[in-house]
Amino acid sequence: MLLSLIGLLGLVITCQCMVIAPYQVSVGQCPNITEKYDFDASQYLGRWFELEKIQYVGEDDVECANAVYSDMGDGYIEVYNTGRFPTGEFTDIRGRAHEIAPGVLLVEFLKNSPNELHILDTDYENFSSVYNCVQLGELHWQYAWLLSRTMVMDEEIYSRARLAFINNNVNVSLLETTYQGDDCPYPVQIVL
């Protein structure tokens, strides 16, 4: 009987770890954050390369990740995310976003629940520090993206981008590097 209980406990622990291991789940509250209050969506348009991230559902181990934001009119932005799985398979998804508060975009992809993207800081020309946190009882799931206009970022700009997370109590040690390189299948950017 004791052996069965220990085996069951081990199975439960293993299953819980398998379910939550790829995502940053923590006990406690989401941090209080401050978005870029003077965010200008029109300056945000164009291509952004993902340099670092806190894992997000559906982005597990995706490399070459980038997003192209295009004006759709009427306050909406097309979001076109692409990447490559380690198997070499190309992946992409299209959606749309609109600003629901200063520095907060609500992004909607077909068959997915809408998600908020909180722009903590951006200079529009070099970097963007993006964050989201979902509270569920005593647990919270957090996601973050350090984005760049280029595949490589200057050290001073990189430090400023990470500082936006640090100033909002986001643990930057959780950020993982996303591979970007000349062998990545980046789609041709549409002229905006």
N, CA, C and O atoms as a DFTB+ gen file, in Angstrom:
768 C
 N C O
     1  1       0.836      -1.193       0.000
     2  2       0.000       0.000       0.000
     3  2       0.877       1.253       0.000
     4  3       0.661       2.169      -0.794
     5  1       1.877       1.288       0.903
     6  2       2.774       2.434       0.982
     7  2       3.512       2.616      -0.338
     8  3       3.695       3.739      -0.807
     9  1       3.940       1.490      -0.940
    10  2       4.629       1.555      -2.225
    11  2       3.720       2.128      -3.304
    12  3       4.172       2.895      -4.154
    13  1       2.449       1.764      -3.276
    14  2       1.501       2.298      -4.248
    15  2       1.318       3.791      -4.074
    16  3       1.266       4.527      -5.059
    17  1       1.217       4.253      -2.824
    18  2       1.072       5.683      -2.555
    19  2       2.296       6.456      -3.011
    20  3       2.173       7.529      -3.603
    21  1       3.475       5.917      -2.739
    22  2       4.709       6.572      -3.163
    23  2       4.770       6.629      -4.684
    24  3       5.150       7.652      -5.254
    25  1       4.393       5.524      -5.348
    26  2       4.374       5.505      -6.809
    27  2       3.390       6.512      -7.370
    28  3       3.698       7.212      -8.334
    29  1       2.184       6.594      -6.765
    30  2       1.175       7.553      -7.205
    31  2       1.657       8.981      -6.998
    32  3       1.478       9.835      -7.866
    33  1       2.274       9.240      -5.837
    34  2       2.810      10.568      -5.547
    35  2       3.883      10.928      -6.572
    36  3       3.922      12.055      -7.065
    37  1       4.741       9.981      -6.887
    38  2       5.777      10.221      -7.890
    39  2       5.191      10.525      -9.249
    40  3       5.689      11.394      -9.964
    41  1       4.128       9.811      -9.613
    42  2       3.460      10.048     -10.882
    43  2       2.834      11.433     -10.921
    44  3       2.937      12.136     -11.926
    45  1       2.183      11.829      -9.827
    46  2       1.563      13.151      -9.749
    47  2       2.619      14.238      -9.861
    48  3       2.441      15.197     -10.612
    49  1       3.709      14.103      -9.127
    50  2       4.787      15.095      -9.176
    51  2       5.364      15.156     -10.587
    52  3       5.579      16.242     -11.124
    53  1       5.614      13.992     -11.189
    54  2       6.159      13.956     -12.542
    55  2       5.206      14.627     -13.518
    56  3       5.635      15.429     -14.347
    57  1       3.923      14.313     -13.432
    58  2       2.949      14.907     -14.341
    59  2       2.874      16.415     -14.163
    60  3       2.805      17.155     -15.144
    61  1       2.888      16.879     -12.905
    62  2       2.834      18.317     -12.677
    63  2       4.050      18.998     -13.276
    64  3       3.929      20.070     -13.869
    65  1       5.198      18.404     -13.134
    66  2       6.414      19.012     -13.679
    67  2       6.377      19.017     -15.204
    68  3       6.793      19.987     -15.837
    69  1       5.878      17.930     -15.791
    70  2       5.816      17.867     -17.243
    71  2       4.855      18.917     -17.788
    72  3       5.113      19.503     -18.839
    73  1       3.778      19.157     -17.102
    74  2       2.788      20.108     -17.576
    75  2       3.299      21.537     -17.461
    76  3       3.098      22.343     -18.369
    77  1       3.948      21.852     -16.364
    78  2       4.301      23.246     -16.139
    79  2       5.766      23.581     -16.405
    80  3       6.137      24.755     -16.404
    81  1       6.588      22.585     -16.629
    82  2       8.020      22.852     -16.770
    83  2       8.374      23.829     -17.888
    84  3       9.258      24.661     -17.682
    85  1       7.723      23.780     -19.087
    86  2       8.148      24.696     -20.150
    87  2       7.708      26.139     -19.949
    88  3       8.097      27.005     -20.732
    89  1       6.927      26.419     -18.947
    90  2       6.382      27.750     -18.740
    91  2       6.771      28.229     -17.358
    92  3       6.944      27.423     -16.445
    93  1       6.909      29.527     -17.199
    94  2       7.302      30.076     -15.925
    95  2       6.071      30.249     -15.034
    96  3       5.359      31.249     -15.115
    97  1       5.842      29.247     -14.181
    98  2       4.735      29.273     -13.238
    99  2       5.336      29.461     -11.855
   100  3       6.272      28.760     -11.469
   101  1       4.787      30.412     -11.116
   102  2       5.303      30.698      -9.775
   103  2       4.157      30.887      -8.804
   104  3       3.048      31.269      -9.177
   105  1       4.459      30.609      -7.546
   106  2       3.517      30.910      -6.483
   107  2       3.648      32.395      -6.173
   108  3       4.755      32.935      -6.173
   109  1       2.536      33.050      -5.910
   110  2       2.568      34.465      -5.566
   111  2       1.831      35.299      -6.596
   112  3       1.177      34.780      -7.500
   113  1       1.956      36.587      -6.434
   114  2       1.228      37.537      -7.272
   115  2       2.088      38.015      -8.448
   116  3       3.316      38.055      -8.374
   117  1       1.404      38.371      -9.521
   118  2       2.086      39.014     -10.644
   119  2       2.669      40.339     -10.145
   120  3       2.076      40.988      -9.283
   121  1       3.814      40.739     -10.675
   122  2       4.381      42.022     -10.237
   123  2       3.537      43.200     -10.726
   124  3       2.889      43.123     -11.770
   125  1       3.554      44.271      -9.967
   126  2       2.944      45.517     -10.437
   127  2       3.878      46.100     -11.478
   128  3       5.068      46.283     -11.223
   129  1       3.342      46.388     -12.645
   130  2       4.181      46.875     -13.742
   131  2       3.693      48.238     -14.214
   132  3       2.554      48.636     -13.970
   133  1       4.585      48.934     -14.893
   134  2       4.262      50.227     -15.480
   135  2       4.564      50.153     -16.970
   136  3       5.707      49.928     -17.368
   137  1       3.547      50.342     -17.783
   138  2       3.718      50.317     -19.230
   139  2       4.224      51.671     -19.720
   140  3       4.184      52.668     -18.999
   141  1       4.695      51.680     -20.947
   142  2       5.138      52.929     -21.581
   143  2       3.897      53.786     -21.819
   144  3       3.106      53.506     -22.720
   145  1       3.732      54.822     -21.014
   146  2       2.505      55.633     -21.015
   147  2       2.315      56.427     -22.312
   148  3       1.187      56.742     -22.691
   149  1       3.430      56.750     -22.996
   150  2       3.328      57.529     -24.233
   151  2       3.556      56.652     -25.472
   152  3       4.060      57.119     -26.493
   153  1       3.178      55.381     -25.361
   154  2       3.352      54.427     -26.456
   155  2       2.660      54.933     -27.721
   156  3       1.532      55.426     -27.672
   157  1       3.362      54.802     -28.867
   158  2       2.833      55.226     -30.159
   159  2       2.859      54.019     -31.096
   160  3       3.913      53.642     -31.608
   161  1       1.699      53.423     -31.313
   162  2       1.611      52.208     -32.119
   163  2       2.132      52.405     -33.536
   164  3       2.679      51.469     -34.119
   165  1       1.978      53.592     -34.102
   166  2       2.429      53.822     -35.479
   167  2       3.955      53.700     -35.599
   168  3       4.459      53.276     -36.639
   169  1       4.686      54.065     -34.553
   170  2       6.148      53.930     -34.570
   171  2       6.601      52.496     -34.305
   172  3       7.752      52.140     -34.556
   173  1       5.675      51.676     -33.792
   174  2       5.987      50.291     -33.421
   175  2       5.909      49.343     -34.620
   176  3       6.389      48.211     -34.553
   177  1       5.305      49.809     -35.712
   178  2       5.125      48.964     -36.888
   179  2       6.463      48.526     -37.463
   180  3       7.478      49.202     -37.294
   181  1       6.450      47.382     -38.147
   182  2       7.660      46.854     -38.771
   183  2       8.064      45.535     -38.151
   184  3       7.302      44.926     -37.399
   185  1       9.278      45.096     -38.475
   186  2       9.780      43.796     -38.012
   187  2      10.476      43.923     -36.656
   188  3      11.215      44.873     -36.397
   189  1      10.214      42.933     -35.802
   190  2      10.888      42.782     -34.512
   191  2      11.427      41.359     -34.408
   192  3      10.691      40.394     -34.615
   193  1      12.723      41.231     -34.084
   194  2      13.342      39.923     -33.853
   195  2      13.290      39.622     -32.352
   196  3      13.581      40.487     -31.526
   197  1      12.922      38.406     -32.019
   198  2      12.905      37.972     -30.622
   199  2      14.323      37.532     -30.232
   200  3      14.839      36.546     -30.758
   201  1      14.949      38.272     -29.305
   202  2      16.293      37.902     -28.853
   203  2      16.255      37.046     -27.605
   204  3      17.086      36.156     -27.426
   205  1      15.282      37.319     -26.736
   206  2      15.125      36.538     -25.502
   207  2      13.645      36.433     -25.174
   208  3      12.835      37.249     -25.613
   209  1      13.306      35.403     -24.388
   210  2      11.921      35.226     -23.973
   211  2      11.840      34.399     -22.704
   212  3      12.749      33.637     -22.377
   213  1      10.737      34.565     -21.997
   214  2      10.306      33.593     -21.009
   215  2       9.310      32.731     -21.759
   216  3       8.362      33.250     -22.348
   217  1       9.513      31.418     -21.744
   218  2       8.715      30.494     -22.558
   219  2       7.232      30.806     -22.533
   220  3       6.692      31.205     -21.502
   221  1       6.586      30.626     -23.651
   222  2       5.165      30.881     -23.848
   223  2       4.546      29.670     -24.543
   224  3       5.185      29.039     -25.385
   225  1       3.317      29.352     -24.193
   226  2       2.623      28.227     -24.796
   227  2       2.667      28.359     -26.315
   228  3       2.284      29.392     -26.865
   229  1       3.130      27.322     -26.983
   230  2       3.190      27.321     -28.438
   231  2       4.511      27.806     -28.996
   232  3       4.760      27.671     -30.194
   233  1       5.369      28.373     -28.147
   234  2       6.671      28.867     -28.619
   235  2       7.815      28.011     -28.104
   236  3       8.974      28.419     -28.191
   237  1       7.518      26.842     -27.575
   238  2       8.556      25.991     -27.012
   239  2       9.670      25.746     -28.020
   240  3       9.436      25.190     -29.094
   241  1      10.858      26.155     -27.674
   242  2      12.054      25.900     -28.469
   243  2      12.007      26.479     -29.884
   244  3      12.806      26.077     -30.729
   245  1      11.099      27.405     -30.164
   246  2      11.064      28.027     -31.482
   247  2      12.276      28.943     -31.615
   248  3      12.572      29.744     -30.728
   249  1      12.957      28.808     -32.725
   250  2      14.093      29.676     -33.022
   251  2      13.725      30.554     -34.211
   252  3      12.700      30.335     -34.856
   253  1      14.555      31.542     -34.498
   254  2      14.322      32.449     -35.630
   255  2      13.004      33.210     -35.484
   256  3      12.436      33.659     -36.480
   257  1      12.523      33.354     -34.269
   258  2      11.219      33.988     -34.047
   259  2      11.283      35.482     -34.339
   260  3      12.196      36.184     -33.907
   261  1      10.295      35.938     -35.077
   262  2      10.174      37.365     -35.343
   263  2       8.715      37.689     -35.594
   264  3       7.902      36.808     -35.871
   265  1       8.403      38.964     -35.492
   266  2       7.037      39.431     -35.709
   267  2       7.078      40.655     -36.608
   268  3       7.974      41.493     -36.500
   269  1       6.103      40.746     -37.491
   270  2       5.944      41.925     -38.328
   271  2       4.591      42.534     -37.987
   272  3       3.555      41.873     -38.068
   273  1       4.620      43.796     -37.606
   274  2       3.409      44.547     -37.265
   275  2       3.100      45.499     -38.416
   276  3       3.956      46.285     -38.824
   277  1       1.861      45.427     -38.946
   278  2       1.444      46.266     -40.075
   279  2       0.127      46.951     -39.756
   280  3      -0.738      46.373     -39.096
   281  1      -0.023      48.172     -40.221
   282  2      -1.246      48.939     -39.989
   283  2      -2.395      48.369     -40.808
   284  3      -2.275      48.206     -42.022
   285  1      -3.518      48.062     -40.140
   286  2      -4.718      47.562     -40.811
   287  2      -5.778      48.656     -40.939
   288  3      -6.808      48.456     -41.584
   289  1      -5.521      49.817     -40.320
   290  2      -6.519      50.885     -40.308
   291  2      -7.490      50.709     -39.147
   292  3      -7.538      49.646     -38.527
   293  1      -8.246      51.728     -38.860
   294  2      -9.256      51.715     -37.793
   295  2      -8.677      51.324     -36.434
   296  3      -9.379      50.740     -35.608
   297  1      -7.402      51.641     -36.195
   298  2      -6.792      51.361     -34.902
   299  2      -6.299      49.931     -34.717
   300  3      -5.873      49.569     -33.621
   301  1      -6.347      49.109     -35.767
   302  2      -5.900      47.720     -35.666
   303  2      -4.556      47.522     -36.356
   304  3      -4.228      48.193     -37.335
   305  1      -3.793      46.579     -35.813
   306  2      -2.476      46.232     -36.326
   307  2      -2.488      44.748     -36.660
   308  3      -2.921      43.927     -35.851
   309  1      -2.007      44.404     -37.867
   310  2      -1.830      42.988     -38.177
   311  2      -0.552      42.521     -37.489
   312  3       0.463      43.217     -37.509
   313  1      -0.609      41.339     -36.881
   314  2       0.548      40.724     -36.244
   315  2       0.846      39.438     -37.002
   316  3       0.001      38.546     -37.078
   317  1       2.052      39.345     -37.562
   318  2       2.456      38.152     -38.302
   319  2       3.715      37.601     -37.647
   320  3       4.808      38.138     -37.828
   321  1       3.551      36.518     -36.880
   322  2       4.658      35.885     -36.162
   323  2       5.150      34.671     -36.946
   324  3       4.350      33.866     -37.422
   325  1       6.462      34.547     -37.074
   326  2       7.049      33.388     -37.749
   327  2       8.205      32.850     -36.924
   328  3       8.747      33.535     -36.056
   329  1       8.566      31.619     -37.210
   330  2       9.694      30.993     -36.539
   331  2       9.960      29.624     -37.138
   332  3       9.335      29.217     -38.118
   333  1      10.906      28.925     -36.522
   334  2      11.275      27.589     -36.977
   335  2      11.448      26.695     -35.764
   336  3      12.082      27.074     -34.780
   337  1      10.873      25.499     -35.848
   338  2      11.066      24.506     -34.800
   339  2      12.440      23.867     -34.971
   340  3      12.990      23.898     -36.071
   341  1      13.008      23.288     -33.915
   342  2      14.312      22.628     -34.040
   343  2      14.339      21.535     -35.111
   344  3      15.411      21.192     -35.610
   345  1      13.178      20.985     -35.469
   346  2      13.093      19.966     -36.523
   347  2      13.277      20.566     -37.913
   348  3      13.423      19.835     -38.893
   349  1      13.270      21.909     -38.001
   350  2      13.404      22.595     -39.278
   351  2      12.077      23.049     -39.848
   352  3      12.044      23.764     -40.850
   353  1      10.979      22.642     -39.220
   354  2       9.648      23.001     -39.709
   355  2       9.361      24.482     -39.447
   356  3       9.540      24.972     -38.333
   357  1       8.911      25.186     -40.495
   358  2       8.537      26.598     -40.411
   359  2       7.175      26.707     -39.738
   360  3       6.300      25.874     -39.972
   361  1       6.990      27.718     -38.911
   362  2       5.703      27.955     -38.274
   363  2       5.352      29.429     -38.380
   364  3       6.222      30.295     -38.287
   365  1       4.073      29.702     -38.575
   366  2       3.637      31.095     -38.602
   367  2       2.197      31.194     -38.122
   368  3       1.446      30.219     -38.130
   369  1       1.842      32.392     -37.709
   370  2       0.480      32.660     -37.265
   371  2       0.187      34.136     -37.494
   372  3       1.038      34.995     -37.267
   373  1      -1.020      34.413     -37.944
   374  2      -1.453      35.795     -38.166
   375  2      -2.548      36.136     -37.177
   376  3      -3.382      35.304     -36.821
   377  1      -2.520      37.378     -36.747
   378  2      -3.556      37.857     -35.853
   379  2      -3.667      39.359     -35.978
   380  3      -3.126      39.973     -36.897
   381  1      -4.377      39.927     -35.036
   382  2      -4.501      41.380     -35.046
   383  2      -4.469      41.878     -33.608
   384  3      -4.756      41.146     -32.661
   385  1      -4.112      43.142     -33.484
   386  2      -3.990      43.750     -32.157
   387  2      -4.550      45.164     -32.205
   388  3      -4.625      45.796     -33.259
   389  1      -4.935      45.632     -31.033
   390  2      -5.308      47.043     -30.897
   391  2      -4.969      47.474     -29.472
   392  3      -4.934      46.666     -28.544
   393  1      -4.725      48.762     -29.335
   394  2      -4.328      49.299     -28.039
   395  2      -5.563      49.450     -27.158
   396  3      -6.533      50.106     -27.539
   397  1      -5.517      48.828     -25.961
   398  2      -6.660      48.907     -25.040
   399  2      -6.391      49.851     -23.872
   400  3      -7.306      50.218     -23.135
   401  1      -5.154      50.232     -23.715
   402  2      -4.726      51.196     -22.698
   403  2      -3.346      51.666     -23.139
   404  3      -2.711      51.003     -23.959
   405  1      -2.865      52.792     -22.617
   406  2      -1.523      53.240     -23.016
   407  2      -0.468      52.145     -22.770
   408  3      -0.266      51.705     -21.639
   409  1       0.187      51.723     -23.837
   410  2       1.235      50.716     -23.738
   411  2       0.736      49.291     -23.594
   412  3       1.522      48.403     -23.265
   413  1      -0.550      49.043     -23.831
   414  2      -1.108      47.689     -23.713
   415  2      -1.834      47.339     -25.008
   416  3      -2.806      47.990     -25.391
   417  1      -1.336      46.290     -25.676
   418  2      -1.975      45.791     -26.890
   419  2      -2.733      44.512     -26.563
   420  3      -2.213      43.643     -25.862
   421  1      -3.945      44.391     -27.062
   422  2      -4.701      43.144     -26.966
   423  2      -4.515      42.433     -28.294
   424  3      -4.932      42.936     -29.337
   425  1      -3.883      41.253     -28.256
   426  2      -3.564      40.502     -29.461
   427  2      -4.505      39.308     -29.558
   428  3      -4.710      38.572     -28.593
   429  1      -5.073      39.138     -30.754
   430  2      -6.016      38.053     -30.988
   431  2      -5.543      37.216     -32.177
   432  3      -5.362      37.729     -33.281
   433  1      -5.347      35.922     -31.931
   434  2      -5.032      34.973     -32.984
   435  2      -6.196      33.998     -33.097
   436  3      -6.810      33.650     -32.088
   437  1      -6.507      33.557     -34.308
   438  2      -7.590      32.622     -34.534
   439  2      -7.408      31.382     -33.664
   440  3      -6.305      30.840     -33.585
   441  1      -8.458      30.936     -33.021
   442  2      -8.493      29.736     -32.177
   443  2      -7.698      29.880     -30.887
   444  3      -7.491      28.885     -30.194
   445  1      -7.248      31.075     -30.541
   446  2      -6.539      31.312     -29.286
   447  2      -7.261      32.393     -28.507
   448  3      -7.919      33.256     -29.088
   449  1      -7.138      32.344     -27.199
   450  2      -7.705      33.403     -26.370
   451  2      -6.902      34.680     -26.569
   452  3      -5.688      34.618     -26.761
   453  1      -7.562      35.841     -26.527
   454  2      -6.812      37.101     -26.637
   455  2      -5.796      37.228     -25.501
   456  3      -6.052      36.790     -24.379
   457  1      -4.665      37.819     -25.792
   458  2      -3.619      38.044     -24.799
   459  2      -3.202      39.502     -24.803
   460  3      -3.169      40.157     -25.845
   461  1      -2.889      39.991     -23.629
   462  2      -2.375      41.357     -23.510
   463  2      -0.859      41.349     -23.631
   464  3      -0.178      40.495     -23.064
   465  1      -0.353      42.306     -24.372
   466  2       1.088      42.553     -24.441
   467  2       1.323      43.909     -23.788
   468  3       0.830      44.928     -24.270
   469  1       2.069      43.922     -22.702
   470  2       2.378      45.155     -21.984
   471  2       3.756      45.629     -22.429
   472  3       4.767      44.986     -22.146
   473  1       3.784      46.753     -23.123
   474  2       5.044      47.322     -23.588
   475  2       5.635      48.093     -22.411
   476  3       5.188      49.194     -22.089
   477  1       6.645      47.499     -21.773
   478  2       7.268      48.151     -20.615
   479  2       8.121      49.336     -21.057
   480  3       8.138      50.383     -20.411
   481  1       8.826      49.149     -22.172
   482  2       9.637      50.232     -22.713
   483  2      10.009      49.885     -24.150
   484  3      10.113      48.711     -24.507
   485  1      10.203      50.893     -24.954
   486  2      10.698      50.755     -26.321
   487  2      11.237      52.105     -26.761
   488  3      10.756      53.152     -26.328
   489  1      12.241      52.068     -27.627
   490  2      12.686      53.307     -28.271
   491  2      12.269      53.291     -29.742
   492  3      12.634      54.186     -30.504
   493  1      11.504      52.273     -30.136
   494  2      10.935      52.079     -31.469
   495  2      11.965      51.737     -32.539
   496  3      11.623      51.077     -33.521
   497  1      13.204      52.161     -32.381
   498  2      14.235      51.959     -33.405
   499  2      15.175      50.809     -33.111
   500  3      15.812      50.280     -34.022
   501  1      15.273      50.405     -31.814
   502  2      16.239      49.383     -31.448
   503  2      15.665      48.244     -30.629
   504  3      15.960      47.082     -30.910
   505  1      14.855      48.539     -29.624
   506  2      14.418      47.496     -28.689
   507  2      12.978      47.696     -28.242
   508  3      12.406      48.782     -28.343
   509  1      12.419      46.598     -27.744
   510  2      11.121      46.624     -27.081
   511  2      11.140      45.561     -25.984
   512  3      11.543      44.423     -26.223
   513  1      10.704      45.935     -24.791
   514  2      10.604      45.018     -23.653
   515  2       9.124      44.790     -23.396
   516  3       8.401      45.702     -22.995
   517  1       8.680      43.549     -23.636
   518  2       7.257      43.208     -23.612
   519  2       7.003      42.156     -22.546
   520  3       7.803      41.238     -22.368
   521  1       5.887      42.289     -21.836
   522  2       5.604      41.402     -20.697
   523  2       4.115      41.117     -20.587
   524  3       3.277      41.923     -20.992
   525  1       3.810      39.965     -20.035
   526  2       2.443      39.624     -19.649
   527  2       2.513      38.664     -18.474
   528  3       3.438      37.858     -18.368
   529  1       1.528      38.758     -17.598
   530  2       1.441      37.864     -16.457
   531  2      -0.032      37.551     -16.226
   532  3      -0.872      38.451     -16.216
   533  1      -0.336      36.285     -16.044
   534  2      -1.708      35.841     -15.816
   535  2      -1.790      35.259     -14.413
   536  3      -1.063      34.323     -14.079
   537  1      -2.668      35.810     -13.602
   538  2      -2.870      35.363     -12.226
   539  2      -3.984      34.332     -12.189
   540  3      -5.060      34.558     -12.744
   541  1      -3.737      33.205     -11.543
   542  2      -4.749      32.176     -11.374
   543  2      -4.646      31.662      -9.938
   544  3      -3.852      30.771      -9.635
   545  1      -5.462      32.240      -9.070
   546  2      -5.392      31.879      -7.653
   547  2      -4.071      32.310      -7.064
   548  3      -3.687      33.476      -7.151
   549  1      -3.382      31.364      -6.467
   550  2      -2.081      31.647      -5.849
   551  2      -0.924      31.517      -6.837
   552  3       0.225      31.784      -6.485
   553  1      -1.219      31.111      -8.061
   554  2      -0.171      30.919      -9.067
   555  2      -0.236      32.021     -10.116
   556  3      -1.294      32.598     -10.367
   557  1       0.909      32.302     -10.723
   558  2       0.921      33.205     -11.872
   559  2       1.853      32.665     -12.941
   560  3       2.908      32.096     -12.657
   561  1       1.422      32.866     -14.195
   562  2       2.174      32.497     -15.376
   563  2       2.698      33.789     -15.966
   564  3       1.929      34.716     -16.218
   565  1       4.002      33.858     -16.190
   566  2       4.537      35.083     -16.775
   567  2       5.278      34.785     -18.067
   568  3       5.903      33.738     -18.234
   569  1       5.182      35.738     -18.963
   570  2       5.793      35.655     -20.275
   571  2       6.488      36.978     -20.540
   572  3       6.009      38.032     -20.122
   573  1       7.616      36.924     -21.232
   574  2       8.335      38.151     -21.559
   575  2       9.071      37.951     -22.880
   576  3       9.479      36.844     -23.232
   577  1       9.222      39.040     -23.582
   578  2       9.947      39.032     -24.846
   579  2      10.846      40.259     -24.901
   580  3      10.385      41.381     -24.692
   581  1      12.127      40.046     -25.181
   582  2      13.056      41.133     -25.443
   583  2      13.222      41.154     -26.954
   584  3      13.798      40.236     -27.539
   585  1      12.713      42.207     -27.580
   586  2      12.681      42.300     -29.035
   587  2      13.672      43.335     -29.541
   588  3      14.009      44.294     -28.847
   589  1      14.132      43.117     -30.772
   590  2      15.108      44.007     -31.387
   591  2      14.756      44.212     -32.855
   592  3      14.149      43.342     -33.480
   593  1      15.131      45.350     -33.397
   594  2      14.935      45.600     -34.831
   595  2      15.960      44.848     -35.666
   596  3      15.787      44.694     -36.875
   597  1      17.030      44.379     -35.023
   598  2      18.095      43.647     -35.712
   599  2      18.356      42.335     -34.984
   600  3      17.912      42.144     -33.852
   601  1      19.083      41.429     -35.644
   602  2      19.363      40.119     -35.035
   603  2      20.370      40.202     -33.898
   604  3      20.447      39.293     -33.071
   605  1      21.135      41.276     -33.847
   606  2      22.143      41.479     -32.802
   607  2      21.913      42.854     -32.207
   608  3      21.595      43.802     -32.925
   609  1      22.073      42.963     -30.900
   610  2      21.802      44.232     -30.219
   611  2      23.066      44.760     -29.539
   612  3      23.814      44.007     -28.914
   613  1      23.285      46.057     -29.674
   614  2      24.371      46.752     -28.996
   615  2      24.244      46.535     -27.484
   616  3      23.133      46.517     -26.955
   617  1      25.363      46.372     -26.795
   618  2      25.363      46.075     -25.354
   619  2      24.649      47.145     -24.523
   620  3      23.938      46.814     -23.575
   621  1      24.826      48.403     -24.862
   622  2      24.183      49.490     -24.111
   623  2      22.655      49.439     -24.273
   624  3      21.912      49.632     -23.310
   625  1      22.211      49.180     -25.482
   626  2      20.766      49.079     -25.738
   627  2      20.208      47.828     -25.057
   628  3      19.118      47.860     -24.487
   629  1      20.955      46.737     -25.119
   630  2      20.557      45.488     -24.465
   631  2      20.367      45.712     -22.964
   632  3      19.393      45.238     -22.379
   633  1      21.280      46.421     -22.359
   634  2      21.174      46.718     -20.918
   635  2      19.932      47.551     -20.624
   636  3      19.252      47.323     -19.624
   637  1      19.636      48.511     -21.487
   638  2      18.441      49.337     -21.281
   639  2      17.167      48.493     -21.414
   640  3      16.221      48.660     -20.645
   641  1      17.155      47.589     -22.391
   642  2      15.994      46.720     -22.604
   643  2      15.760      45.819     -21.385
   644  3      14.620      45.640     -20.958
   645  1      16.822      45.260     -20.831
   646  2      16.687      44.402     -19.648
   647  2      16.314      45.212     -18.414
   648  3      15.613      44.714     -17.532
   649  1      16.775      46.452     -18.346
   650  2      16.459      47.311     -17.212
   651  2      14.941      47.541     -17.102
   652  3      14.413      47.683     -15.999
   653  1      14.256      47.576     -18.230
   654  2      12.793      47.736     -18.201
   655  2      12.143      46.584     -17.443
   656  3      11.171      46.796     -16.718
   657  1      12.664      45.371     -17.600
   658  2      12.144      44.223     -16.851
   659  2      12.518      44.333     -15.377
   660  3      11.679      44.135     -14.499
   661  1      13.770      44.648     -15.118
   662  2      14.248      44.747     -13.727
   663  2      13.453      45.802     -12.964
   664  3      13.061      45.569     -11.820
   665  1      13.209      46.962     -13.582
   666  2      12.459      48.033     -12.925
   667  2      11.003      47.663     -12.649
   668  3      10.331      48.319     -11.853
   669  1      10.519      46.608     -13.312
   670  2       9.148      46.137     -13.104
   671  2       9.111      44.807     -12.343
   672  3       8.116      44.084     -12.387
   673  1      10.199      44.498     -11.654
   674  2      10.298      43.293     -10.812
   675  2      10.101      41.990     -11.575
   676  3       9.549      41.027     -11.043
   677  1      10.556      41.968     -12.823
   678  2      10.555      40.746     -13.621
   679  2      11.960      40.154     -13.522
   680  3      12.946      40.842     -13.783
   681  1      12.047      38.898     -13.152
   682  2      13.324      38.227     -12.952
   683  2      13.979      37.942     -14.311
   684  3      13.558      37.027     -15.019
   685  1      14.994      38.711     -14.674
   686  2      15.624      38.570     -15.991
   687  2      16.418      37.264     -16.124
   688  3      16.777      36.877     -17.236
   689  1      16.694      36.586     -15.011
   690  2      17.406      35.307     -15.115
   691  2      16.517      34.235     -15.761
   692  3      17.010      33.182     -16.165
   693  1      15.221      34.500     -15.857
   694  2      14.297      33.549     -16.489
   695  2      14.279      33.683     -18.014
   696  3      13.759      32.810     -18.709
   697  1      14.845      34.771     -18.532
   698  2      14.872      34.983     -19.982
   699  2      15.831      33.994     -20.638
   700  3      16.945      33.781     -20.159
   701  1      15.382      33.392     -21.741
   702  2      16.199      32.445     -22.495
   703  2      16.494      33.034     -23.872
   704  3      15.634      33.676     -24.474
   705  1      17.685      32.819     -24.360
   706  2      18.089      33.333     -25.670
   707  2      17.359      32.599     -26.783
   708  3      17.215      31.377     -26.747
   709  1      16.905      33.351     -27.765
   710  2      16.278      32.795     -28.968
   711  2      17.300      32.881     -30.095
   712  3      17.850      33.949     -30.363
   713  1      17.548      31.762     -30.749
   714  2      18.504      31.737     -31.844
   715  2      18.003      32.603     -33.002
   716  3      16.842      32.511     -33.399
   717  1      18.880      33.430     -33.529
   718  2      18.649      34.201     -34.750
   719  2      19.907      34.045     -35.606
   720  3      21.017      34.097     -35.076
   721  1      19.756      33.858     -36.896
   722  2      20.930      33.709     -37.752
   723  2      20.594      33.809     -39.220
   724  3      19.427      33.865     -39.608
   725  1      21.634      33.831     -40.029
   726  2      21.467      33.967     -41.475
   727  2      20.727      32.781     -42.096
   728  3      20.188      32.898     -43.197
   729  1      20.697      31.639     -41.400
   730  2      20.000      30.465     -41.931
   731  2      18.515      30.455     -41.554
   732  3      17.808      29.496     -41.862
   733  1      18.046      31.499     -40.900
   734  2      16.634      31.574     -40.501
   735  2      15.756      31.936     -41.703
   736  3      16.151      32.733     -42.554
   737  1      14.557      31.340     -41.761
   738  2      13.644      31.601     -42.893
   739  2      12.762      32.826     -42.657
   740  3      11.550      32.689     -42.489
   741  1      13.352      34.010     -42.643
   742  2      12.572      35.218     -42.395
   743  2      11.750      35.572     -43.620
   744  3      12.284      35.632     -44.728
   745  1      10.458      35.808     -43.436
   746  2       9.640      36.218     -44.575
   747  2      10.019      37.621     -45.032
   748  3      10.529      38.417     -44.244
   749  1       9.774      37.920     -46.285
   750  2      10.046      39.239     -46.819
   751  2       9.095      40.219     -46.133
   752  3       7.892      39.974     -46.040
   753  1       9.647      41.317     -45.660
   754  2       8.823      42.333     -44.978
   755  2       8.078      43.159     -46.008
   756  3       8.649      43.609     -47.001
   757  1       6.804      43.347     -45.755
   758  2       5.972      44.175     -46.618
   759  2       6.287      45.633     -46.316
   760  3       6.441      46.006     -45.153
   761  1       6.383      46.447     -47.339
   762  2       6.624      47.885     -47.146
   763  2       5.400      48.490     -46.472
   764  3       4.269      48.309     -46.922
   765  1       5.652      49.218     -45.377
   766  2       4.542      49.791     -44.595
   767  2       4.165      51.148     -45.101
   768  3       3.253      51.776     -44.563
